[in-house]
């Protein structure tokens, strides 16, 4: 890798890590915690690549990109941000950032993107925006569009790419994942946001209602919720509406069609619930919203966001205790984000203190419908493990491997005839690794050197795992 990289981030640790990694890769690096200094370097003609954070003490990194492109059209910009929202992804795309990566980012991935940017070196003739684009509204959707999980970041990127495309959009997903919120974002965050918005449901799909929706939307957006639930006559009227919009004299001023559907619209077509000709008219671009069980790392940030929003709406201000958070993260959430939101609002009302406790969370989970999260037995004392020929549970239930197998089988059974979402190997390892490290740290009184020796790993490896898993280490005397 060859070139000069300019880094702007107010986190000294990130600046240090990126500087060391890029320097080892052969780059020259200038790092700063100030956007003003970054702008000065750009004006001086320095740098072949910029890596910048978004929220900085002296401004917003994305807001600086149009000015950077005005001054240096050939200078690619990689945006890194802890603001893992759909608005951040859209704004980075609109500002023509080379890439957007959420924090905490994967260092090898960032290095690969940096290499691509340095190799690409955009042409001098690349178009330069005439003006800085207007900031997007900080919308407060019914369900929060936040998420660091790869599945959600892929969704955000897809929405950003097709936000203003002249194509119908079909949004697929399970009940409760937030399909309607995504559908509304195609209106509220797009160039059509100042035009009309109409929503059609199967409960109101008469000929007059469809005509009124088209008139109300004008050049804005028509959202069709679950067209497979419309009766055959209503589906025929929807086809007529779409054909009239596509073939009319004012096609350029026609509203955009955005539809929501279940997780498998093609199965609806095969079963006769959805007309195939309607499906193909709606599926110009298909966006799939992942279920909450496939992005378990987003559960706690979502819960925190929902509690904060509940407080802003007048409910008591609550936070999650550590034990309560562990229980929440293990819950399968068959009801997805909607179930999580209902639970957080109920806990905000019923919790006895500022921090929600494990018993209160356990009671809330017991009131939820659908399958329960498996209860993991308490691990046996470390001293007892050393005396066992195999790692046992110490309670007559046989080797730990048998218990793990039983829990995994239960997890597979929860999905019925479907397979669990991709990435199962890494998810299971994380679920096992976190309690193992926490118990080992507790057993060694928080002494990382002794803990690493106990686990049989390098101390630096242990430190990295503690950082990656966000495990707080408290040095304490071991209780005998």
C-alpha positions in Angstrom: 0.0 0.0 0.0 1.4 3.4 -0.9 0.2 6.9 -0.3 -0.4 9.6 2.4 -3.4 9.1 4.6 -5.0 11.9 6.6 -6.8 10.7 9.8 -9.3 12.9 11.7 -10.8 11.4 14.9 -11.1 12.8 18.4 -10.3 9.4 19.9 -6.6 9.2 20.5 -6.7 5.4 20.7 -8.2 5.1 17.2 -5.7 7.6 15.8 -2.9 5.6 17.3 -4.1 2.2 16.1 -4.8 3.5 12.5 -1.5 5.3 12.4 0.4 2.2 13.4 -1.5 -0.1 11.0 -1.2 2.2 8.0 2.4 2.9 8.7 3.2 -0.8 8.8 1.4 -1.2 5.5 3.8 1.3 3.9 1.7 4.6 4.1 2.7 8.0 5.4 0.2 9.2 8.0 -0.9 12.5 9.4 -3.4 12.3 12.3 -5.4 15.0 14.1 -8.4 15.4 16.4 -9.5 18.5 14.6 -11.5 19.0 11.4 -10.0 22.5 11.1 -6.5 20.9 10.9 -7.7 18.3 8.4 -9.1 21.1 6.2 -5.8 22.9 6.3 -3.9 19.8 5.2 -6.4 19.4 2.3 -5.9 23.0 1.2 -2.2 22.5 1.3 -2.5 19.6 -1.1 -1.5 16.9 1.3 -3.0 13.4 1.4 -4.1 10.7 -1.0 -6.9 9.5 1.3 -8.9 10.8 4.2 -10.3 8.7 7.1 -12.6 10.8 9.2 -15.0 10.4 12.1 -18.4 12.1 11.9 -19.0 13.7 15.3 -15.9 15.9 16.0 -15.5 18.7 18.6 -15.3 21.3 15.9 -17.9 20.0 13.4 -19.3 17.1 11.4 -17.0 15.0 9.2 -19.7 14.3 6.6 -20.5 18.0 6.3 -16.9 18.6 5.3 -16.9 16.1 2.4 -18.5 18.4 -0.3 -16.0 21.2 0.5 -13.2 18.6 0.3 -14.4 17.5 -3.1 -14.7 21.1 -4.2 -11.0 21.6 -3.4 -9.7 18.1 -4.2 -11.9 16.1 -6.5 -9.3 13.3 -6.6 -9.3 12.8 -2.8 -11.4 9.8 -1.6 -12.9 9.9 1.9 -13.7 7.0 4.2 -16.2 7.8 6.9 -16.1 5.9 10.3 -18.8 6.6 12.8 -20.3 5.4 16.1 -23.6 7.0 14.9 -24.8 3.7 13.4 -28.1 4.9 12.0 -29.7 4.9 8.6 -29.4 8.6 8.4 -25.6 8.4 8.7 -25.4 5.9 6.0 -27.6 7.9 3.7 -25.7 11.2 4.3 -22.4 9.5 3.7 -23.7 8.1 0.4 -25.1 11.4 -0.7 -21.9 13.2 0.2 -20.1 10.7 -2.1 -17.9 9.2 0.5 -15.8 6.4 -0.8 -16.9 4.1 2.0 -18.8 4.3 5.3 -17.8 1.9 8.2 -19.6 1.8 11.5 -17.7 1.8 14.8 -16.3 -0.5 16.2 -14.9 -1.3 12.7 -13.0 -4.4 11.7 -9.4 -3.2 11.2 -8.6 -5.6 8.3 -11.8 -4.5 6.6 -10.8 -0.8 6.9 -7.3 -1.6 5.7 -8.8 -3.3 2.6 -11.0 -0.3 1.9 -8.1 2.0 2.3 -6.1 0.0 -0.2 -8.9 0.1 -2.7 -9.3 3.8 -2.3 -5.5 4.4 -2.8 -5.5 2.1 -5.8 -8.6 3.7 -7.3 -7.4 7.3 -7.2 -10.5 9.0 -8.7 -10.0 10.8 -12.0 -9.7 14.6 -11.9 -12.8 14.8 -14.1 -15.0 13.2 -11.4 -18.1 15.5 -10.9 -17.9 18.0 -8.1 -21.1 19.0 -6.3 -22.3 22.6 -6.8 -23.3 23.0 -3.2 -23.3 21.2 0.1 -26.4 19.0 0.3 -29.0 19.9 3.0 -28.8 18.0 6.2 -31.3 15.2 6.5 -33.9 15.6 9.3 -33.2 13.8 12.5 -36.4 11.8 12.3 -37.9 10.0 15.3 -39.4 7.0 13.6 -41.9 4.6 15.3 -39.1 2.0 15.4 -35.4 3.1 15.7 -33.4 2.6 12.6 -30.1 1.9 14.4 -27.8 -1.0 14.3 -24.2 -2.0 14.1 -24.8 -5.6 13.0 -23.6 -6.4 9.5 -27.1 -7.3 8.4 -28.4 -3.9 9.4 -25.5 -2.0 7.9 -26.0 -3.8 4.6 -29.7 -2.8 4.8 -28.7 0.9 5.5 -26.3 0.8 2.5 -29.0 -0.6 0.2 -31.5 2.0 1.3 -29.0 4.8 0.8 -28.1 3.6 -2.7 -31.7 3.4 -4.0 -33.3 6.1 -1.8 -34.0 8.4 -4.8 -33.9 5.9 -7.6 -37.0 5.9 -9.9 -37.9 2.3 -9.0 -40.6 0.7 -6.9 -39.4 -0.9 -3.7 -40.6 -4.1 -2.0 -39.6 -4.4 1.7 -39.7 -8.0 3.0 -39.4 -9.2 6.6 -41.1 -10.9 9.5 -43.8 -9.1 11.5 -42.5 -6.5 13.9 -39.1 -5.9 12.3 -39.9 -2.4 11.3 -40.9 -2.7 7.6 -43.3 0.2 7.7 -40.6 2.4 9.3 -38.2 1.5 6.5 -41.0 2.2 4.0 -41.6 5.6 5.5 -37.8 6.4 5.5 -38.0 6.1 1.7 -40.3 9.0 1.8 -39.1 11.0 4.8 -35.4 10.9 3.9 -35.7 11.2 0.2 -36.1 14.1 -2.2 -39.9 13.4 -2.1 -40.2 14.3 1.6 -41.9 17.6 0.9 -44.6 15.9 -1.3 -47.6 13.8 -0.3 -47.6 10.5 1.5 -50.4 8.0 1.3 -50.7 4.5 3.0 -52.9 1.8 1.6 -53.9 -1.3 3.7 -56.2 -4.2 2.9 -58.8 -2.6 5.2 -59.2 0.3 2.9 -58.5 -0.8 -0.7 -61.7 0.1 -2.5 -61.5 1.8 -5.9 -62.2 5.2 -4.4 -59.6 4.8 -1.7 -56.9 3.8 -4.3 -57.8 6.8 -6.4 -57.7 9.1 -3.3 -54.3 7.7 -2.4 -52.8 8.5 -5.8 -54.3 12.1 -5.6 -53.0 12.6 -2.1 -49.5 11.4 -2.9 -49.1 13.3 -6.1 -45.3 13.3 -6.6 -44.6 11.8 -3.2 -44.9 8.2 -2.1 -47.6 5.5 -1.9 -47.0 2.8 0.7 -48.9 -0.4 0.2 -48.9 -2.6 3.3 -48.9 -6.3 2.7 -50.4 -6.5 -0.8 -50.8 -10.3 -0.4 -53.5 -9.6 2.2 -55.6 -7.6 -0.4 -58.5 -9.5 -2.1 -58.1 -10.4 -5.8 -60.3 -7.4 -6.9 -58.1 -5.0 -4.8 -54.9 -6.5 -6.3 -56.3 -6.0 -9.8 -57.0 -2.3 -8.9 -53.5 -1.9 -7.6 -52.1 -3.2 -10.9 -54.4 -0.7 -12.7 -53.0 2.1 -10.5 -49.4 1.2 -11.2 -50.0 0.9 -15.0 -51.7 4.2 -15.1 -48.8 5.8 -13.2 -46.2 4.2 -15.4 -47.9 5.0 -18.7 -49.4 8.4 -17.9 -48.3 11.6 -19.6 -46.9 12.9 -16.3 -44.9 9.8 -15.4 -41.9 11.9 -14.2 -44.3 13.5 -11.6 -45.9 10.2 -10.5 -45.6 9.0 -6.9 -43.2 6.3 -6.0 -44.6 2.9 -4.9 -43.2 1.3 -1.8 -44.7 -2.0 -0.6 -44.2 -4.1 2.5 -44.6 -7.8 2.6 -43.8 -11.0 4.6 -40.4 -12.7 4.7 -41.0 -14.7 1.5 -43.2 -12.9 -1.1 -42.4 -15.5 -3.8 -44.0 -18.1 -1.5 -47.1 -15.9 -1.4 -47.1 -15.9 -5.2 -46.7 -19.7 -5.4 -49.6 -20.1 -2.9 -51.8 -17.8 -4.9 -52.0 -15.1 -2.2 -50.2 -12.5 -4.3 -50.7 -12.1 -8.0 -47.4 -12.7 -9.9 -47.9 -9.7 -12.2 -48.5 -7.4 -9.1 -45.4 -8.9 -7.4 -43.1 -8.1 -10.4 -44.5 -4.6 -10.6 -43.7 -4.0 -7.0 -40.3 -5.7 -6.8 -38.2 -3.2 -8.7 -35.8 -3.3 -5.8 -36.3 -5.8 -2.9 -35.0 -4.9 0.5 -35.1 -7.5 3.3 -35.2 -6.3 6.9 -33.4 -8.8 9.2 -35.1 -10.3 12.3 -33.8 -9.3 15.7 -32.4 -12.8 16.4 -30.0 -12.4 13.5 -28.5 -9.2 15.0 -28.2 -10.0 18.7 -25.4 -7.4 19.1 -28.0 -4.7 18.4 -30.4 -5.8 21.2 -28.8 -3.8 24.0 -28.2 -0.6 22.0 -31.8 -0.8 20.8 -33.1 -1.4 24.4 -31.1 1.6 25.6 -32.5 3.8 22.8 -36.0 2.7 23.5 -35.7 3.4 27.2 -34.3 6.9 26.5 -37.1 7.6 24.1 -39.7 6.4 26.6 -38.2 8.8 29.2 -38.4 11.6 26.6 -42.1 10.8 26.2 -42.7 11.2 29.9 -42.1 7.7 31.3 -39.7 7.2 34.2 -36.0 7.3 33.2 -34.6 3.8 33.4 -31.4 2.0 32.6 -30.5 -1.7 32.3 -28.5 -3.4 35.1 -25.7 -5.7 33.9 -27.5 -8.9 34.9 -30.8 -7.7 33.4 -28.9 -6.9 30.2 -27.4 -10.4 30.0 -30.9 -11.9 30.3 -32.3 -9.6 27.7 -29.6 -10.4 25.2 -30.3 -14.1 25.5 -34.0 -13.8 24.7 -34.9 -15.0 21.1 -37.5 -12.2 20.5 -40.0 -13.9 18.2 -41.8 -10.6 18.1 -38.8 -8.7 16.9 -38.3 -4.9 17.6 -42.0 -4.3 18.3 -41.8 -6.9 21.1 -38.7 -5.3 22.5 -40.2 -1.8 22.4 -43.3 -3.0 24.3 -41.2 -4.7 26.9 -39.0 -1.6 27.5 -42.0 0.7 27.9 -43.6 -1.8 30.4 -40.3 -2.0 32.3 -40.0 1.8 32.4 -43.3 1.9 34.1 -43.0 -1.0 36.5 -39.3 -1.1 37.5 -38.8 -0.2 41.2 -35.5 1.7 40.8 -33.5 3.6 38.2 -31.7 0.4 37.1 -33.8 -2.5 35.9 -32.9 -5.6 37.9 -32.5 -9.2 36.8 -35.7 -10.4 38.6 -37.7 -7.6 37.0 -36.3 -8.5 33.5 -36.9 -12.2 34.2 -40.5 -11.4 35.0 -40.9 -9.3 31.9 -39.5 -12.0 29.7 -41.8 -14.6 31.3 -44.8 -12.5 30.2 -43.7 -12.5 26.5 -45.3 -14.8 24.1 -43.3 -17.3 22.0 -40.3 -19.5 23.0 -38.3 -18.6 26.1 -34.6 -18.0 26.2 -32.8 -21.1 27.5 -31.6 -20.9 31.1 -27.9 -21.8 31.2 -26.8 -23.7 34.3 -24.3 -22.1 36.6 -20.8 -23.2 35.9 -19.0 -25.4 38.4 -16.1 -24.0 40.4 -12.8 -23.9 38.6 -11.1 -26.1 41.2 -13.7 -28.8 40.6 -13.2 -28.7 36.9 -9.5 -29.6 37.3 -10.5 -32.9 39.1 -12.9 -34.0 36.3 -11.8 -36.2 33.4 -14.1 -34.2 31.2 -15.5 -30.7 31.7 -18.7 -31.5 33.6 -21.5 -29.5 35.1 -21.0 -30.9 38.6 -24.7 -31.6 39.0 -25.2 -35.0 37.6 -26.1 -33.8 34.2 -23.1 -35.2 32.4 -20.4 -33.5 30.4 -20.8 -29.8 29.5 -20.7 -30.8 25.8 -24.0 -32.7 26.3 -25.6 -29.6 27.8 -24.3 -27.3 25.0 -25.6 -29.8 22.4 -29.0 -29.8 24.1 -29.2 -25.9 24.1 -28.0 -25.8 20.4 -30.7 -28.3 19.4 -33.3 -26.2 21.2 -32.1 -23.2 19.3 -32.4 -25.0 16.0 -35.9 -26.3 17.1 -37.1 -22.7 17.6 -36.7 -22.1 13.9 -39.0 -25.0 12.9 -38.4 -26.0 9.3 -36.1 -23.0 8.7 -32.4 -22.8 9.4 -31.0 -20.2 11.8 -29.6 -17.0 10.2 -26.1 -17.1 8.8 -23.1 -16.5 11.1 -24.1 -19.1 13.7 -20.5 -20.2 14.4 -19.3 -16.8 15.5 -22.5 -16.1 17.5 -22.2 -19.3 19.5 -18.5 -18.7 20.2 -19.3 -15.2 21.4 -22.1 -16.6 23.7 -19.6 -19.1 25.2 -16.6 -16.9 25.3 -18.1 -14.0 27.2 -19.2 -16.0 30.3 -16.0 -18.0 30.2 -13.8 -14.8 30.4 -16.1 -13.2 33.0 -16.0 -16.3 35.3 -12.2 -16.7 34.8 -11.6 -13.1 35.7 -13.8 -13.3 38.7 -12.0 -16.5 39.8 -8.6 -14.7 39.5 -9.7 -11.5 41.2 -9.4 -9.5 38.0 -5.7 -10.3 37.6 -5.3 -10.5 33.8 -1.9 -12.2 34.0 -3.3 -15.0 36.1 -6.5 -15.2 34.0 -4.5 -15.5 30.8 -2.4 -18.3 32.4 -5.6 -20.0 33.6 -7.1 -19.9 30.1 -3.9 -20.9 28.4 -3.8 -17.8 26.1 -1.4 -14.9 25.7 -2.1 -11.9 27.9 -2.3 -9.6 24.8 -4.9 -11.9 23.3 -6.9 -11.7 26.5 -6.8 -7.9 26.5 -8.0 -7.8 22.9 -10.9 -10.2 23.7 -11.9 -8.1 26.7 -11.9 -5.0 24.5 -13.8 -6.7 21.6 -16.4 -8.1 24.0 -16.7 -4.9 26.0 -15.9 -6.6 29.3 -15.1 -4.3 32.1 -12.3 -5.5 34.3 -12.4 -4.7 38.0 -9.4 -5.7 40.2 -10.7 -7.3 43.3 -9.6 -9.8 46.0 -10.8 -13.3 45.2 -13.3 -14.7 47.7 -12.2 -18.1 48.9 
